Amino acid sequence: MEDLELKNIWQSYDRRLEESRILNLQSWALNVKCFEALQRQKANSKLNALAAFNKGAVILGIVWVLFLGVLVYGNQLENLYFTFSVSIIMLFNIFAVAVYIKHNVIIKRINYSESIIDTQKKLSRLQASTINSTRILFLQTPFYSTWFWHSSWIDYSSWQFWGITFPITLLLTLAAIWLFKNISLKNMDKKWLKALMMAGPEYKYVLKAKEFIEEIEEFKREI
């Protein structure tokens, strides 16, 4: 009789343990689901803000490219330095407009019902594209200092040109090449590059969205 009672007590205890384990699992799943939904909503908010910024940049970029095109056409090759410099700047801005459109396409394709890994891959692609486009766009910098050059100014060996204007253009060229070589994902731990990229909204929004998604995995491990 005592053995039977003891057995019933153990069975009852086991049932309670099992019920408690199931409740804990249900509570864990609910907490994870709520946290994941909140983090995805935060990431989506940042990317929506980025998409809106990109749309505005596309509109302004198109207007700027058209304006540069009018300048090139109006010059009628009278000053080759002006035509060449402004044409190069115009090409870089066309590239920038294309990049903004591409980034918005990537953002639109992010489906928050898909797996976290797939979302992270698209955000990483967006992050890498932002860094790569930034390094390329810096190459246009020297041409902002050459559009007002003139052959007569150079032929007469003016000290203002060779002593001031040319050295400035040379420094800008070296700086642009250095930035092109050093702006990369592997150098993002460097303070100067982080400060440079975080100065604009693009990289900042992508990084925050990526952090929100990564926090989901961290939350799961902690629980």
C-alpha positions as CSV (number, residue, x, y, z in Angstrom):
1,M,0.0,0.0,0.0
2,E,2.8,2.4,0.9
3,D,4.7,1.5,-2.3
4,L,1.6,2.3,-4.3
5,E,1.1,5.6,-2.6
6,L,4.8,6.4,-3.1
7,K,4.5,5.5,-6.7
8,N,1.5,7.8,-7.2
9,I,3.3,10.6,-5.5
10,W,6.3,10.3,-7.9
11,Q,4.0,10.1,-10.9
12,S,2.2,13.2,-9.7
13,Y,5.5,14.9,-9.2
14,D,6.7,13.9,-12.7
15,R,3.4,15.2,-14.2
16,R,3.9,18.6,-12.5
17,L,7.5,18.7,-13.7
18,E,6.4,18.0,-17.3
19,E,3.6,20.6,-17.1
20,S,6.1,23.1,-15.7
21,R,8.5,22.3,-18.5
22,I,5.8,22.8,-21.1
23,L,4.7,26.1,-19.6
24,N,8.3,27.3,-19.6
25,L,8.8,26.3,-23.2
26,Q,5.6,28.1,-24.2
27,S,6.6,31.1,-22.2
28,W,10.1,31.0,-23.9
29,A,8.5,30.7,-27.4
30,L,6.1,33.6,-26.7
31,N,8.9,35.8,-25.4
32,V,11.1,35.1,-28.4
33,K,8.2,35.7,-30.8
34,C,7.3,39.0,-29.2
35,F,10.9,40.2,-29.0
36,E,11.5,39.1,-32.6
37,A,8.5,41.0,-33.8
38,L,9.6,44.1,-32.0
39,Q,13.1,43.9,-33.4
40,R,11.9,43.3,-36.9
41,Q,9.6,46.3,-36.6
42,K,12.5,48.5,-35.4
43,A,14.7,47.3,-38.3
44,N,11.8,47.9,-40.8
45,S,11.4,51.5,-39.4
46,K,15.1,52.2,-40.0
47,L,15.0,50.8,-43.5
48,N,11.8,52.7,-44.4
49,A,13.5,55.9,-43.3
50,L,16.5,55.0,-45.5
51,A,14.2,54.2,-48.4
52,A,12.6,57.6,-48.1
53,F,16.0,59.3,-47.9
54,N,17.1,57.4,-51.0
55,K,14.0,58.5,-52.9
56,G,14.7,62.1,-52.1
57,A,18.4,61.6,-53.1
58,V,17.3,60.1,-56.5
59,I,15.1,63.1,-57.3
60,L,17.8,65.6,-56.3
61,G,20.4,63.5,-58.1
62,I,18.4,63.5,-61.4
63,V,17.9,67.3,-61.1
64,W,21.6,67.8,-60.5
65,V,22.6,65.5,-63.4
66,L,20.3,67.4,-65.7
67,F,21.8,70.7,-64.6
68,L,25.3,69.4,-65.2
69,G,24.2,68.2,-68.6
70,V,22.9,71.7,-69.5
71,L,26.3,73.2,-68.4
72,V,28.2,70.7,-70.6
73,Y,26.0,71.4,-73.6
74,G,26.1,75.1,-73.1
75,N,29.9,75.1,-73.0
76,Q,30.1,73.7,-76.5
77,L,33.6,72.4,-75.9
78,E,34.9,76.0,-75.5
79,N,36.9,75.0,-72.4
80,L,37.9,71.3,-72.6
81,Y,38.9,71.3,-68.9
82,F,35.4,72.5,-67.9
83,T,33.7,70.0,-70.3
84,F,35.8,67.1,-69.1
85,S,35.5,67.8,-65.4
86,V,31.8,68.4,-65.4
87,S,31.2,65.4,-67.6
88,I,33.1,63.2,-65.1
89,I,31.2,64.6,-62.2
90,M,27.9,64.0,-64.1
91,L,28.9,60.4,-64.7
92,F,29.6,59.8,-61.0
93,N,26.3,61.3,-60.1
94,I,24.5,59.1,-62.5
95,F,26.3,56.2,-60.8
96,A,25.1,57.5,-57.4
97,V,21.5,57.7,-58.6
98,A,21.7,54.1,-59.8
99,V,23.1,53.0,-56.5
100,Y,20.2,54.7,-54.6
101,I,17.7,52.9,-56.8
102,K,19.5,49.6,-56.3
103,H,19.5,50.0,-52.5
104,N,15.8,50.7,-52.5
105,V,15.2,47.5,-54.6
106,I,17.2,45.5,-52.0
107,I,15.2,47.1,-49.1
108,K,11.9,46.3,-50.9
109,R,12.9,42.7,-51.3
110,I,13.6,42.2,-47.6
111,N,10.7,40.0,-46.3
112,Y,10.5,40.0,-42.5
113,S,8.6,36.7,-42.5
114,E,11.7,34.9,-43.9
115,S,14.4,33.5,-41.8
116,I,16.8,35.7,-39.8
117,I,19.7,34.4,-41.8
118,D,18.2,35.5,-45.1
119,T,17.4,38.9,-43.7
120,Q,20.9,39.2,-42.4
121,K,22.3,38.3,-45.8
122,K,20.3,41.1,-47.5
123,L,21.3,43.6,-44.9
124,S,25.0,42.6,-45.2
125,R,24.7,43.0,-49.0
126,L,23.2,46.5,-48.5
127,Q,26.0,47.4,-46.0
128,A,28.7,46.2,-48.4
129,S,27.1,48.1,-51.3
130,T,27.0,51.3,-49.3
131,I,30.6,51.0,-48.4
132,N,31.7,50.2,-51.9
133,S,29.7,53.0,-53.5
134,T,31.1,55.5,-51.0
135,R,34.7,54.6,-51.9
136,I,33.9,55.0,-55.6
137,L,32.2,58.3,-55.2
138,F,35.2,59.8,-53.5
139,L,37.1,59.5,-56.8
140,Q,35.2,62.4,-58.2
141,T,36.6,64.8,-55.6
142,P,39.6,66.1,-57.7
143,F,37.4,67.1,-60.6
144,Y,35.7,69.7,-58.5
145,S,39.0,71.6,-58.5
146,T,39.7,71.3,-62.2
147,W,36.4,72.6,-63.9
148,F,37.7,76.2,-63.9
149,W,41.1,75.4,-65.4
150,H,41.9,77.1,-68.7
151,S,44.7,76.3,-71.2
152,S,45.8,80.0,-71.4
153,W,46.2,80.0,-67.6
154,I,48.4,76.9,-67.7
155,D,50.5,77.9,-70.7
156,Y,51.5,81.2,-69.2
157,S,52.8,79.3,-66.2
158,S,51.0,81.4,-63.7
159,W,52.3,81.1,-60.2
160,Q,48.7,81.0,-58.8
161,F,48.1,77.9,-60.9
162,W,51.4,76.0,-60.2
163,G,51.8,77.3,-56.7
164,I,48.2,77.0,-55.4
165,T,45.6,75.4,-57.7
166,F,47.7,72.5,-59.0
167,P,49.0,71.4,-55.6
168,I,45.4,71.5,-54.2
169,T,44.2,69.3,-57.1
170,L,47.2,66.9,-56.6
171,L,46.4,66.6,-52.8
172,L,42.7,66.0,-53.6
173,T,43.7,63.3,-56.1
174,L,46.0,61.5,-53.6
175,A,43.4,61.8,-50.9
176,A,40.7,60.3,-53.2
177,I,42.9,57.4,-54.2
178,W,43.9,56.8,-50.5
179,L,40.2,56.8,-49.5
180,F,39.3,54.5,-52.4
181,K,41.9,52.0,-51.2
182,N,41.2,52.2,-47.5
183,I,37.4,52.4,-47.3
184,S,36.4,48.8,-46.9
185,L,34.4,46.5,-44.6
186,K,37.6,45.1,-43.1
187,N,38.6,48.6,-41.9
188,M,35.3,49.4,-40.3
189,D,36.8,49.0,-36.8
190,K,39.0,52.0,-37.4
191,K,37.6,55.2,-35.8
192,W,38.2,57.5,-38.7
193,L,36.3,55.3,-41.1
194,K,33.5,54.6,-38.7
195,A,33.1,58.4,-38.1
196,L,33.1,59.0,-41.8
197,M,30.4,56.4,-42.6
198,M,28.2,57.3,-39.6
199,A,28.2,60.9,-40.7
200,G,25.6,60.0,-43.4
201,P,22.2,58.4,-42.8
202,E,22.7,55.5,-45.2
203,Y,25.3,53.4,-43.4
204,K,23.9,54.4,-40.0
205,Y,20.4,53.2,-40.8
206,V,21.6,49.9,-42.3
207,L,23.9,49.3,-39.3
208,K,21.1,49.9,-36.8
209,A,18.7,47.6,-38.8
210,K,21.4,44.9,-38.8
211,E,22.0,45.3,-35.1
212,F,18.3,44.9,-34.3
213,I,18.1,41.6,-36.3
214,E,21.3,40.3,-34.7
215,E,19.9,41.0,-31.2
216,I,17.2,38.4,-31.9
217,E,19.8,35.6,-31.9
218,E,21.5,37.0,-28.8
219,F,18.2,37.1,-27.0
220,K,17.5,33.5,-27.9
221,R,20.9,32.4,-26.5
222,E,20.4,34.4,-23.3
223,I,17.0,32.9,-22.6
